[in-house]
Amino acid sequence: MDSDVGAYQLPFYYRLAAEPMVRMTLTVFADLNAFLGEWDPIGMPKGLELDEYQMYVPGLLAAYNKGQTVERFLLWVYEQQIGFEVNEEFWAFTRPLAERITQYLRAHEE
């Protein structure tokens, strides 16, 4: 499982650090929070959705940086954190939004 770097072998955890990552900046936080506010699975009153979901922004970014899909993270929030059952309406809105978030994050990888 080690990576060959010339004559040296690097342990697996060094390879993880070399993977592209997205760093949490104020802009990334605000943009991801806006995406989650747009998702708004519990239907918060207009203007309150940004406060409601901001606690999930660090987890979303950490999950992405660890290789988890955005769709899977949103599913976890919906089922495990909010306690809703998944239905067709959830997938119809969540899949396209997850793809947009993924594209955004890929564009911000370092």
N, C-alpha and C positions, 0 to 999 in steps of 0.2 A: 503493500500500500504506500510505499514511500515514493517520492518524486526524485528523479535523477537530475541533479544540477551539476553538470561537469563530473568531477570525481567525487562529489559529496552526495550523500543521501539525506534528504530532509524528511523529518517525521510528518505524518499526515496532518497534524494541526498547523504546521507552517504552510501547507498547501491551502488550507482554508483561508488563511489570512491573505493569500495572494489572489483569491477570487474577487471579481468585481463586486463592489459594495456601494450602497447609497448611504451617504452620511446625513445625519439629522441636522438640518439647518433650519433657521426660522422660516425660510421660503418653503422647504420641503414639508415641514410640519404644517404650515398654513395650507398648502396645496392638498396634502393628504386629508387634512381635516375638512376641507371643502368637498373633496370626493365623498367622504363619509357622510357629510351633511346632505349631499345630493342623494345618497343611498337612502338615508333616513327610514329604516325599516319599521320604526314605531310611530311615525307620523307626528313628529314634534311640530308645535306651532312655528310659523315662519320666524326666523331670527334666533330661535333657541336651539336649532339643530346643530349649530357649530359647537356650542357648549356641551351638548349631550354626548357626542361621540369622540371628543378630543382625547379621552382616556385610552382609546384604542389605537391611536396613531403610533405610539412607540412600539406596541406589539405587532402592528401591521408591518412596520419597517423591519423590525427584528426578524419576523417570520420570513419576509422576502429575502433578507440578507442570509438567512439560513437555508434557503432553497425551497421553502414552502410556497405554494401558489397563493396568490391573492384570493382567488375564489375559495380555496379551502379555509383561509383565515376568516373570510366573511361568513362562511357557513358555520364555523365554530362560534363566532360572535352571535349569530342569529339563533342557533340552537342551544348552545351551552351558556352563553352569557345573558341573552335576552329571554330565552326559554320558549321560542316559537317553533312550531313545526314547519318544515320546508314544504312548499307547495309550488305549483307552476308559476304563479305570479312572482314568487321569490326568484326563481331561476330566470325568468324572462327579463327581469331588471338587473339581477346581480351579475350574470355572466358577461353582458356587454360592459358593465361598469368595471368589473374586475379586469377585463381586457384593457380598458382605457388606463386604469391605475397601473397595470403591469407595463404598458408602453411608456407611461410617464416615468416609472422607476427605472426602466432600462435606459432611458435617455439621460438619467442622472447618475448612472453608475460611474465609478472612478476606477 
